[in-house]
Amino acid sequence: MVITIIPGQMHHRIGSLLPDPGNEARFCQVFFVDQELQTRLQWATGLNGRLLEELQAMLHACNGYVCSLKSAVDLLRNDPQLQSAKVVINPDARPSGEHARRFNLPECSEVGILTDLDDTEGAAQTRRRDVILRLRGGGLQSICDTHRSYDPLEYVLLFPFGEDGWSIGLKQDRGITIMKYYAFMIQVRPGQFNSLHYGGRLFQQYLVDQAAKIESERLNYIRLHQKDLLSERLRGLRGALHANDGDPSEIDPMGIDIGNHVILTSSPRYRLERQQDAMAYVHAFGRPDLFLTMTCNPKWPEILAELLPGQTAVDRPDITARVFELKKKAFLDRLKSLFGDTLARVCALEYQKRGLPHVHALLWLAVKLKPDQYDAIISAELPDPVADADLHKLVAENLLHGPCGMQLNPAASCMENGACSKRYPREFQAVTMIQEDGYPHYRRRSTEMGGFSVTKVAKLRGGHKANFTFDNRWVVPYCPALLREFRCHLNVEICATVKAIKYVVKYITKGSDIVPLVLYKFRNRFKQCFSLCIATLYHILYLLLDSVSLDLLCYCILFPNWKSP
């Protein structure tokens, strides 16, 4: 069953949260998270009533499904319990052994989908995100998410004529998989109107819903084809033994692929293998030389040029994902021409709940950097606003941290235990130095030492905005040459010792975002849990729009040399 929450409305919520005696639970498998829900609900009263009437009349005239379905107004009027349940997202409840940042609350406006991580056969049954419909005649109808009617019934405004969506028949008759179909659906075609691109938040819901459907079908395939996958591995092992006269000691495990290696990129197993690969590079080549992070800039001209009138980058995650993929490739190619040949490179794309994708890269250079070269490559200072106005503006717009701190802004997202987790503001430094903690302390000159500052509007204590003067203590380290070219948040750090390497490797391979949640019900002015099992924290996979868009566009999510099965 689907529980969908979109600003100002709720869809397909029916039945009990607890299963009947003797039945398995089949509810609460999918949620759409919107942190602005309360604000958006207040806006619902300002909708254009005449426009809604015209839309309703159009749907009744053009959409055959609408005439036989009970409207959302009837559902809310007949079942007041729809508003009695509450989902509480708790960022502090984390299991031991998991990376803390996987459980952070969303920090921006975005739509997410929550999917149970359990891959057992029972969980696979409850993962079916059926559309539950109430007919005007009083009956109930359940449409599987792989049924051709799923899309027009779930997204009536996106498909006002009731056009059919993907179904199993398309794959059987024409070989069109779910991914191929939805990658086709979201494309921009000159001269052709695509209602999806005008859907706004509904388009975002559509993307994450289809991505969850794709991953669910992948897991379902693996579950139903265990015998085939295991027999393929057995045949590979027999062939390897036969090639070596039955002596297993002569088999080269690195040169033979035994069976089909089917691993989902969102699984912990996949991330663990990538982490082990990265640590193998450390074993072979020692510490990496550079750690770089490039974040998507929603103001890139390539993105703005493709937006429809009135849209922002948030409305078009498909455009954002495509432009960022091209920028990422150009960024990785530029590293070689800028820093020379590399012995190894580890890259990972991250789609945290901060709204924009970013790529992490670890580089092992063939020619090691020397301490006297650090200042020529990396800067942690504001440039001269007169001599280099363009670079000064780029740093001021993209590479200033904070302000944060108990006195300036204790509510900043970087604050932990009363201090900035990123250790800002840094101390002034006359020269770059490598400290015992393994992190370089870059040159950060005060205005008295010849440094520069910039005054701009910033969020301060209490949430109010005011002018704040940033000096070099607040500058995030960057490479001037890369910043000029890519014009976005682009952090570059020196990896001076092996001490910091394991943290960096684990950070960039920590895995997909997770949202812990607990269900409560309000009754008679007090709060009580439904039951012990429901009140237990469920660790739920959080699928983000940009990662969903890249996946639908068939781009690799982690490590460019790895191919998706």
C-alpha positions as CSV (number, residue, x, y, z in Angstrom):
1,M,0.0,0.0,0.0
2,V,1.1,3.5,-0.7
3,I,1.0,6.4,1.8
4,T,1.8,9.5,-0.2
5,I,2.2,12.9,1.5
6,I,2.5,15.9,-0.9
7,P,2.2,19.5,0.2
8,G,-1.5,20.0,1.0
9,Q,-2.9,16.6,0.2
10,M,-2.8,12.9,1.0
11,H,-3.5,10.1,-1.4
12,H,-4.6,6.5,-1.2
13,R,-4.6,6.1,2.5
14,I,-7.1,3.4,3.5
15,G,-7.3,0.5,5.9
16,S,-5.7,-0.1,9.3
17,L,-2.1,0.5,10.3
18,L,-2.2,-2.9,12.1
19,P,-2.9,-6.1,10.3
20,D,-5.9,-8.3,11.1
21,P,-5.1,-11.3,13.4
22,G,-3.3,-14.0,11.4
23,N,-2.4,-11.7,8.5
24,E,1.0,-10.2,7.6
25,A,1.5,-6.5,7.7
26,R,1.2,-4.9,4.3
27,F,1.1,-1.2,5.1
28,C,3.3,1.8,5.6
29,Q,5.9,0.7,3.1
30,V,6.3,3.9,1.3
31,F,6.2,7.5,2.5
32,F,7.0,10.7,0.7
33,V,8.8,13.1,3.1
34,D,8.1,16.8,2.9
35,Q,9.5,18.9,5.8
36,E,7.4,21.9,4.7
37,L,4.1,20.1,5.1
38,Q,2.5,22.3,7.7
39,T,3.3,25.5,5.7
40,R,2.0,24.0,2.5
41,L,-1.2,22.9,4.2
42,Q,-1.9,26.6,5.1
43,W,-1.4,27.6,1.4
44,A,-4.1,25.1,0.2
45,T,-6.8,27.7,1.1
46,G,-5.4,30.1,-1.5
47,L,-5.9,27.9,-4.5
48,N,-7.9,29.2,-7.5
49,G,-11.3,27.7,-7.1
50,R,-12.3,28.4,-10.6
51,L,-9.2,26.7,-12.0
52,L,-9.9,23.6,-9.9
53,E,-13.4,23.4,-11.2
54,E,-12.1,23.6,-14.8
55,L,-9.6,20.9,-14.1
56,Q,-12.2,18.7,-12.6
57,A,-14.6,19.2,-15.5
58,M,-11.7,18.4,-17.9
59,L,-10.8,15.2,-16.1
60,H,-14.5,14.1,-16.0
61,A,-14.7,14.7,-19.7
62,C,-11.4,13.2,-20.8
63,N,-10.3,10.7,-18.2
64,G,-12.3,7.4,-18.1
65,Y,-10.8,6.4,-14.7
66,V,-12.0,9.5,-12.9
67,C,-15.7,8.8,-13.3
68,S,-15.5,5.5,-11.3
69,L,-13.3,6.6,-8.5
70,K,-14.1,8.1,-5.2
71,S,-12.5,11.5,-4.7
72,A,-10.0,12.4,-2.0
73,V,-12.7,14.7,-0.5
74,D,-14.9,11.7,0.1
75,L,-12.1,9.8,1.7
76,L,-11.3,12.6,4.2
77,R,-14.9,13.2,5.0
78,N,-15.8,9.5,5.6
79,D,-12.6,8.5,7.5
80,P,-11.4,11.1,10.0
81,Q,-8.8,8.7,11.3
82,L,-6.7,9.6,8.3
83,Q,-5.4,12.6,10.2
84,S,-4.8,10.9,13.5
85,A,-1.5,9.2,12.7
86,K,1.9,10.9,12.8
87,V,5.3,9.9,11.6
88,V,8.2,11.3,13.7
89,I,11.6,11.4,12.1
90,N,14.3,11.2,14.9
91,P,17.8,12.1,13.8
92,D,19.3,11.2,17.1
93,A,18.3,7.5,17.1
94,R,21.1,5.7,15.2
95,P,22.3,2.1,15.3
96,S,25.8,1.5,16.4
97,G,28.3,0.9,13.5
98,E,26.4,3.1,11.0
99,H,27.8,6.5,9.8
100,A,26.1,9.3,11.7
101,R,25.5,11.5,8.7
102,R,23.4,8.8,7.0
103,F,20.6,9.6,9.5
104,N,20.7,13.5,9.4
105,L,17.3,15.2,8.8
106,P,16.7,16.8,5.4
107,E,18.1,20.3,5.4
108,C,16.3,21.6,2.3
109,S,13.0,21.3,0.5
110,E,12.9,18.0,-1.3
111,V,10.7,15.0,-1.8
112,G,12.0,11.6,-0.6
113,I,10.7,8.1,-0.5
114,L,11.1,5.7,2.4
115,T,11.5,2.0,1.6
116,D,12.0,-0.9,4.0
117,L,15.6,-2.2,4.0
118,D,14.7,-5.8,4.8
119,D,15.2,-8.0,1.7
120,T,13.6,-11.2,3.1
121,E,10.8,-12.9,1.2
122,G,8.2,-11.5,3.5
123,A,9.4,-8.0,3.2
124,A,9.4,-8.4,-0.6
125,Q,5.6,-9.0,-0.4
126,T,5.0,-5.9,1.7
127,R,7.1,-3.8,-0.6
128,R,4.5,-3.9,-3.3
129,R,3.4,-0.3,-3.6
130,D,-0.1,-0.9,-4.9
131,V,-2.5,1.9,-5.7
132,I,-5.6,1.5,-3.4
133,L,-8.7,2.9,-5.0
134,R,-12.3,3.3,-3.6
135,L,-14.9,3.0,-6.3
136,R,-18.0,5.2,-6.2
137,G,-19.9,1.9,-5.9
138,G,-18.2,1.3,-2.5
139,G,-15.8,-1.4,-3.6
140,L,-12.0,-1.5,-3.3
141,Q,-9.6,-2.0,-6.1
142,S,-5.9,-2.8,-5.8
143,I,-3.7,-2.0,-8.8
144,C,-0.1,-3.4,-8.7
145,D,2.6,-0.8,-9.4
146,T,3.6,-2.8,-12.5
147,H,0.0,-2.7,-13.9
148,R,-0.5,-0.5,-16.9
149,S,-3.1,1.6,-15.0
150,Y,-0.8,2.5,-12.1
151,D,0.6,5.8,-13.5
152,P,-2.7,7.3,-14.8
153,L,-4.5,6.4,-11.5
154,E,-1.7,7.7,-9.2
155,Y,-0.8,10.8,-11.3
156,V,-4.1,12.0,-12.7
157,L,-2.9,15.5,-13.5
158,L,0.3,14.3,-15.2
159,F,-1.7,12.0,-17.4
160,P,-5.1,13.7,-17.8
161,F,-6.2,11.5,-20.7
162,G,-5.5,8.3,-18.7
163,E,-2.5,7.2,-20.8
164,D,-1.2,3.8,-19.8
165,G,2.2,3.4,-18.1
166,W,4.7,0.6,-18.1
167,S,3.6,-2.9,-17.7
168,I,5.0,-6.4,-17.8
169,G,3.6,-6.8,-21.3
170,L,5.9,-4.1,-22.7
171,K,8.9,-6.1,-21.5
172,Q,7.7,-9.4,-22.8
173,D,6.5,-8.1,-26.2
174,R,9.1,-5.4,-27.0
175,G,11.9,-5.9,-24.5
176,I,11.3,-2.5,-22.9
177,T,12.5,-2.6,-19.3
178,I,11.2,-0.3,-16.5
179,M,14.3,1.8,-16.6
180,K,14.3,2.2,-20.4
181,Y,10.6,3.2,-20.3
182,Y,10.9,5.9,-17.7
183,A,14.2,7.1,-19.1
184,F,12.3,7.6,-22.3
185,M,9.4,9.3,-20.5
186,I,11.5,12.1,-18.9
187,Q,13.5,13.1,-22.0
188,V,13.2,16.6,-23.5
189,R,12.2,16.5,-27.2
190,P,12.2,19.6,-29.3
191,G,8.7,20.5,-30.4
192,Q,7.0,18.0,-28.2
193,F,5.0,19.0,-25.1
194,N,5.8,16.8,-22.0
195,S,3.4,17.4,-19.1
196,L,5.9,15.7,-16.7
197,H,8.2,18.7,-17.0
198,Y,5.5,21.1,-15.8
199,G,4.6,18.9,-12.8
200,G,6.8,20.6,-10.2
201,R,6.6,18.7,-6.9
202,L,4.4,16.1,-8.5
203,F,7.1,15.4,-11.1
204,Q,9.5,14.9,-8.2
205,Q,7.2,12.4,-6.6
206,Y,6.8,10.7,-10.0
207,L,10.6,10.3,-10.3
208,V,11.2,8.8,-6.8
209,D,8.2,6.5,-7.1
210,Q,9.4,5.1,-10.4
211,A,12.9,4.7,-9.1
212,A,11.6,2.8,-6.1
213,K,9.6,0.6,-8.5
214,I,12.7,-0.1,-10.5
215,E,14.7,-1.1,-7.4
216,S,11.9,-3.2,-6.1
217,E,11.7,-5.2,-9.3
218,R,15.5,-5.7,-9.3
219,L,15.2,-7.1,-5.8
220,N,12.3,-9.2,-6.8
221,Y,14.2,-10.6,-9.8
222,I,17.1,-11.6,-7.5
223,R,14.7,-13.2,-5.0
224,L,12.9,-15.3,-7.7
225,H,16.0,-16.3,-9.6
226,Q,18.2,-17.6,-6.8
227,K,18.5,-21.0,-8.3
228,D,19.6,-19.6,-11.7
229,L,22.2,-17.3,-10.1
230,L,23.6,-20.0,-7.9
231,S,23.7,-22.6,-10.7
232,E,25.6,-20.0,-12.9
233,R,28.2,-19.6,-10.2
234,L,28.5,-23.4,-9.9
235,R,29.0,-23.7,-13.6
236,G,31.7,-21.0,-13.5
237,L,33.5,-22.8,-10.6
238,R,33.4,-26.2,-12.5
239,G,34.8,-24.5,-15.6
240,A,37.6,-23.0,-13.6
241,L,38.5,-26.3,-12.0
242,H,38.4,-28.1,-15.3
243,A,40.7,-25.5,-16.9
244,N,43.2,-26.2,-14.1
245,D,43.0,-30.0,-14.1
246,G,40.8,-29.9,-10.9
247,D,43.5,-28.2,-8.8
248,P,41.8,-25.3,-7.0
249,S,45.1,-23.9,-5.8
250,E,46.0,-22.9,-9.4
251,I,42.9,-20.8,-9.9
252,D,43.5,-17.1,-10.1
253,P,40.6,-15.5,-8.2
254,M,41.3,-12.1,-9.8
255,G,41.2,-13.4,-13.3
256,I,37.9,-15.5,-13.3
257,D,34.4,-14.1,-12.8
258,I,32.6,-16.9,-11.2
259,G,28.9,-16.5,-11.9
260,N,26.8,-13.4,-12.1
261,H,27.9,-10.7,-9.6
262,V,24.5,-9.1,-8.9
263,I,24.8,-6.3,-6.3
264,L,22.6,-3.2,-6.0
265,T,24.4,0.1,-5.7
266,S,22.2,1.0,-2.7
267,S,23.1,-2.1,-0.7
268,P,25.5,-2.1,2.2
269,R,27.4,-5.0,0.5
270,Y,28.2,-2.9,-2.5
271,R,29.4,0.0,-0.4
272,L,31.6,-2.3,1.7
273,E,33.2,-3.7,-1.4
274,R,34.0,-0.3,-2.7
275,Q,35.4,0.7,0.7
276,Q,37.7,-2.3,0.6
277,D,38.8,-1.5,-2.9
278,A,39.7,2.0,-1.8
279,M,41.7,0.7,1.2
280,A,43.5,-1.6,-1.2
281,Y,44.7,1.4,-3.1
282,V,46.1,2.8,0.2
283,H,47.9,-0.5,0.8
284,A,49.4,-0.4,-2.7
285,F,50.2,3.2,-3.1
286,G,50.2,4.7,0.4
287,R,48.3,7.8,1.3
288,P,46.4,9.7,-1.4
289,D,47.6,13.1,-2.2
290,L,44.4,15.1,-2.7
291,F,40.8,15.0,-1.5
292,L,38.4,17.0,-3.6
293,T,34.6,17.6,-3.4
294,M,32.6,19.4,-6.1
295,T,29.0,20.3,-5.5
296,C,26.4,21.0,-8.1
297,N,25.6,24.7,-8.6
298,P,21.9,25.3,-9.4
299,K,22.9,28.6,-11.0
300,W,25.1,27.1,-13.7
301,P,24.1,28.6,-17.1
302,E,23.7,25.2,-18.6
303,I,20.9,24.5,-16.0
304,L,19.2,27.9,-16.2
305,A,19.1,27.8,-20.0
306,E,17.0,24.6,-20.0
307,L,14.5,25.6,-17.4
308,L,10.9,26.5,-18.4
309,P,9.6,29.9,-17.5
310,G,9.1,30.3,-13.8
311,Q,11.0,27.2,-12.9
312,T,14.1,26.7,-10.7
313,A,16.6,23.9,-10.6
314,V,14.6,22.2,-7.9
315,D,11.7,21.8,-10.3
316,R,13.8,19.9,-12.8
317,P,16.0,17.3,-11.2
318,D,16.4,15.6,-14.6
319,I,18.2,18.7,-16.0
320,T,20.2,19.1,-12.8
321,A,21.3,15.4,-12.9
322,R,22.3,15.6,-16.6
323,V,24.3,18.8,-16.3
324,F,26.0,17.6,-13.2
325,E,27.0,14.4,-14.9
326,L,28.6,16.3,-17.7
327,K,30.4,18.6,-15.2
328,K,31.6,15.7,-13.2
329,K,33.2,14.1,-16.3
330,A,34.8,17.3,-17.2
331,F,36.0,17.8,-13.6
332,L,37.6,14.4,-13.5
333,D,39.3,14.9,-16.9
334,R,40.6,18.3,-15.8
335,L,42.3,16.8,-12.7
336,K,44.7,14.8,-14.9
337,S,45.7,17.8,-17.0
338,L,46.1,20.0,-13.9
339,F,47.9,17.6,-11.5
340,G,49.5,15.2,-14.0
341,D,49.3,11.4,-14.1
342,T,47.6,9.5,-11.3
343,L,48.4,6.1,-9.9
344,A,44.8,5.6,-8.7
345,R,41.6,7.5,-8.3
346,V,38.5,6.8,-6.2
347,C,35.3,8.7,-6.9
348,A,31.9,8.6,-5.4
349,L,28.7,10.6,-6.0
350,E,26.8,11.6,-2.9
351,Y,23.2,12.6,-2.7
352,Q,22.6,13.7,0.9
353,K,19.5,15.4,2.2
354,R,21.1,18.7,1.6
355,G,19.5,19.1,-1.8
356,L,22.4,19.1,-4.3
357,P,24.6,16.2,-5.6
358,H,28.3,16.3,-5.1
359,V,31.3,14.2,-6.2
360,H,34.1,13.1,-3.9
361,A,37.5,12.2,-5.4
362,L,40.7,10.8,-3.8
363,L,43.8,11.1,-6.0
364,W,47.1,9.2,-5.8
365,L,49.5,11.3,-7.9
366,A,52.4,9.8,-9.8
367,V,54.6,12.8,-8.8
368,K,54.0,13.5,-5.1
369,L,53.3,17.1,-3.9
370,K,55.9,18.8,-1.7
371,P,55.0,21.1,1.2
372,D,56.4,24.1,-0.6
373,Q,53.9,23.5,-3.5
374,Y,50.8,23.6,-1.3
375,D,50.2,27.3,-1.4
376,A,50.6,27.3,-5.2
377,I,47.8,24.7,-5.6
378,I,45.4,25.4,-2.7
379,S,44.3,28.6,-1.1
380,A,42.2,29.3,2.0
381,E,42.1,33.0,1.6
382,L,39.9,35.6,-0.1
383,P,41.6,37.0,-3.2
384,D,42.3,40.6,-3.8
385,P,38.9,42.2,-4.7
386,V,40.6,44.7,-7.0
387,A,43.3,42.6,-8.7
388,D,41.1,39.5,-9.1
389,A,37.4,40.6,-8.7
390,D,36.0,37.5,-10.5
391,L,37.8,35.0,-8.2
392,H,36.9,37.1,-5.2
393,K,33.2,37.0,-6.1
394,L,33.4,33.2,-6.7
395,V,34.9,32.6,-3.3
396,A,32.4,34.9,-1.6
397,E,29.5,33.1,-3.2
398,N,30.6,29.5,-2.9
399,L,33.3,28.9,-0.4
400,L,32.5,30.7,2.8
401,H,31.4,28.6,5.8
402,G,28.9,29.7,8.3
403,P,28.8,31.9,10.2
404,C,28.3,29.4,13.1
405,G,29.1,29.2,16.8
406,M,27.3,29.6,20.0
407,Q,27.5,33.4,19.8
408,L,26.8,33.9,16.1
409,N,24.4,31.0,15.1
410,P,24.0,28.1,17.5
411,A,21.3,26.6,15.2
412,A,23.7,26.1,12.3
413,S,23.6,22.6,10.7
414,C,27.3,22.1,11.4
415,M,26.9,22.6,15.2
416,E,27.5,19.6,17.4
417,N,27.9,19.7,21.2
418,G,28.1,23.4,21.2
419,A,30.9,23.7,18.6
420,C,31.3,23.6,14.8
421,S,31.9,20.1,13.6
422,K,34.0,21.5,10.7
423,R,36.2,23.5,13.2
424,Y,35.3,26.9,11.9
425,P,36.3,29.7,12.4
426,R,39.8,28.5,11.9
427,E,42.8,30.2,13.4
428,F,44.8,32.8,11.5
429,Q,48.0,31.4,10.0
430,A,50.9,33.3,8.5
431,V,52.2,30.2,6.7
432,T,50.8,26.7,5.8
433,M,51.7,24.0,8.4
434,I,51.0,20.3,8.8
435,Q,49.8,19.5,12.3
436,E,49.9,16.3,14.3
437,D,46.3,15.5,13.6
438,G,47.2,14.9,9.9
439,Y,45.4,17.9,8.6
440,P,47.2,20.8,7.0
441,H,46.6,24.2,8.5
442,Y,46.5,26.5,5.5
443,R,47.7,30.1,5.3
444,R,45.0,32.4,6.6
445,R,46.2,35.9,7.0
446,S,44.3,38.5,9.0
447,T,43.6,41.9,7.5
448,E,46.5,43.2,9.6
449,M,48.8,40.6,7.9
450,G,47.6,41.6,4.4
451,G,44.5,39.4,4.1
452,F,41.1,40.5,2.8
453,S,37.5,40.3,4.0
454,V,34.0,40.6,2.5
455,T,30.7,41.7,4.0
456,K,27.5,40.0,3.0
457,V,24.1,39.1,4.4
458,A,24.1,35.9,6.5
459,K,21.8,34.1,8.8
460,L,22.7,34.8,12.4
461,R,21.5,34.0,15.9
462,G,17.7,33.7,16.1
463,G,17.3,33.1,12.4
464,H,17.4,36.8,11.4
465,K,19.6,37.9,8.6
466,A,22.1,40.8,8.8
467,N,25.4,41.9,7.4
468,F,28.4,39.9,8.5
469,T,32.0,40.4,7.8
470,F,33.8,37.2,6.7
471,D,37.6,37.1,6.9
472,N,40.0,34.3,6.0
473,R,39.0,32.2,9.0
474,W,35.8,31.3,7.3
475,V,37.2,30.3,3.9
476,V,36.9,26.7,2.7
477,P,40.1,25.6,1.0
478,Y,40.0,25.6,-2.8
479,C,42.0,25.4,-5.9
480,P,41.8,28.7,-7.8
481,A,42.3,27.1,-11.2
482,L,39.4,24.6,-10.7
483,L,37.2,27.2,-9.1
484,R,37.6,29.6,-12.1
485,E,36.6,26.8,-14.5
486,F,33.7,25.1,-12.7
487,R,32.3,28.1,-10.7
488,C,30.7,26.1,-7.8
489,H,31.5,24.9,-4.3
490,L,34.8,23.1,-4.9
491,N,36.7,22.0,-1.8
492,V,40.3,20.8,-2.3
493,E,42.3,19.4,0.6
494,I,45.8,17.9,1.1
495,C,46.0,14.4,2.5
496,A,49.2,14.9,4.5
497,T,49.3,11.6,6.6
498,V,47.7,8.2,6.5
499,K,45.9,9.0,9.8
500,A,43.0,10.8,8.0
501,I,42.7,8.3,5.1
502,K,40.4,5.7,6.7
503,Y,37.9,8.4,7.7
504,V,37.9,9.9,4.2
505,V,37.4,6.5,2.6
506,K,34.6,5.5,5.0
507,Y,33.0,8.9,4.5
508,I,32.7,8.8,0.7
509,T,31.6,5.1,0.8
510,K,29.2,5.3,3.8
511,G,26.2,4.4,1.7
512,S,22.7,5.7,1.0
513,D,20.9,8.0,3.3
514,I,18.7,6.5,5.9
515,V,15.8,8.0,7.9
516,P,14.9,6.5,11.3
517,L,11.2,6.8,12.1
518,V,8.8,5.9,14.8
519,L,5.0,5.9,14.6
520,Y,2.7,7.5,17.2
521,K,-1.0,8.0,17.5
522,F,-2.7,10.9,19.3
523,R,-5.7,9.9,21.3
524,N,-7.5,11.7,24.1
525,R,-4.9,14.4,24.6
526,F,-2.0,12.0,25.2
527,K,0.4,10.1,23.0
528,Q,0.7,6.3,23.0
529,C,2.5,3.9,20.8
530,F,0.5,1.5,18.7
531,S,2.7,-1.5,19.8
532,L,6.2,-2.3,20.7
533,C,7.1,-3.5,17.2
534,I,5.7,-0.3,15.5
535,A,7.3,2.0,18.0
536,T,10.6,0.4,17.2
537,L,12.8,2.5,15.0
538,Y,12.7,1.3,11.4
539,H,15.8,2.2,9.4
540,I,14.5,3.2,6.1
541,L,16.3,3.9,2.8
542,Y,15.9,7.5,1.6
543,L,15.9,7.8,-2.1
544,L,16.8,11.3,-3.3
545,L,15.7,13.1,-6.4
546,D,19.1,13.7,-8.0
547,S,20.3,10.2,-7.4
548,V,17.0,8.9,-8.7
549,S,17.3,11.1,-11.8
550,L,20.9,9.8,-12.5
551,D,19.7,6.3,-12.0
552,L,16.8,6.7,-14.4
553,L,19.2,8.3,-17.0
554,C,21.4,5.2,-16.7
555,Y,24.4,7.0,-15.2
556,C,26.7,5.1,-12.8
557,I,26.3,6.2,-9.2
558,L,29.6,5.2,-7.7
559,F,33.0,4.5,-9.2
560,P,32.9,5.1,-12.9
561,N,34.8,1.9,-13.8
562,W,32.0,-0.3,-12.3
563,K,29.2,-1.4,-14.6
564,S,25.6,-1.9,-13.5
565,P,24.2,-5.4,-13.9
